[in-house]
């Protein structure tokens, strides 16, 4: 065990204070909840208050929203930070310069999970829903697991839960090469589309990182990878399976897919076995693919087939992943975290498949200047799937503006006349005065803060 691992082990035994810099992030909050559930005092800083941080405060964690050393807990035995913390952060500098044990979120997750049966789901999109499905099947079936998710599982209104079972399901984040701290027994790779080029520089470098992730699989472990991924012949694992929504050449796939009352029904073939009559009450054909991967893992763990089917039928999804905000005869409002062209493609195609006779309007908030710059052509092509496109200004997150990069960069490339850029303050009034019978909001920024006003307005339009 590493020196840091020994320190973490000692902290866990003594239940000392753990302090988080960026405690409100979706991955950070799961770790904070882990330590809180094990009897530690937990406190931390985040830039802004959110529904999630308010919920964590109600769970007993102490959180503040100003970067002030005077507000930081000086008796912290361990400080965990997110790579989103900017350079020059006063609290970070204090802890680093005064002898505290300071580790990155990915290192903490790796140390917590390394000695457990570890199921890690990676991919540039699809990983949150797939990991939530796997964790839900394990929990609902009684198999049990500790779950560290990158989204809020609707069934439990949480991104973390604990179990006495020595089993973990963890979302494996490729950003900043975080997933290279994990040690999977079972690894999933859902997608490897070019992303995070601000970190990797080139698509090849990003692919190299995914290949390195497969080298982290424990001896005798299993890799389940989407069929047809680039450089899949370079993946490493004791056993390798491929999966797909309906590609019969994959080791695991769905067949006999039908849509009934807004739900998908299908059979899943996994190797030499078949699971018939699976019901998935989630929109988006891409979620069939996610379910195939989750069902393959459940079968590998020898979970009873009836329990697998019951769990999938009862899976309510992940907040901000094809989430229905309004669902009535006259208006549909779907919200999604999609922030990459391929995620948007799956979202828009899935919505139009379910509602082919409704006019489709998408409101997209680009996330990061670098991603907008690098993927503008892809965003423009995919957004044109909708009948009408509304773009909001770029959500900068951790970045400073880049000259010449704006939402207009995408707008000008969209081959469609019904397109515009609106300010967030203009959106609700625009929707009120336009025909938006199938309205989709998408993006990884703060577009979700508009959902309540949109919901109230649409309900009045009925």
Order of alpha helices (4+ residues) and beta strands (2+ residues): alpha-beta-alpha-beta-alpha-beta-beta-alpha-beta-alpha-beta-alpha-beta-beta-beta-beta-alpha-alpha-beta-beta-beta-beta-beta-alpha-alpha-beta-beta-alpha-beta-alpha-beta-alpha-beta-alpha-beta-alpha
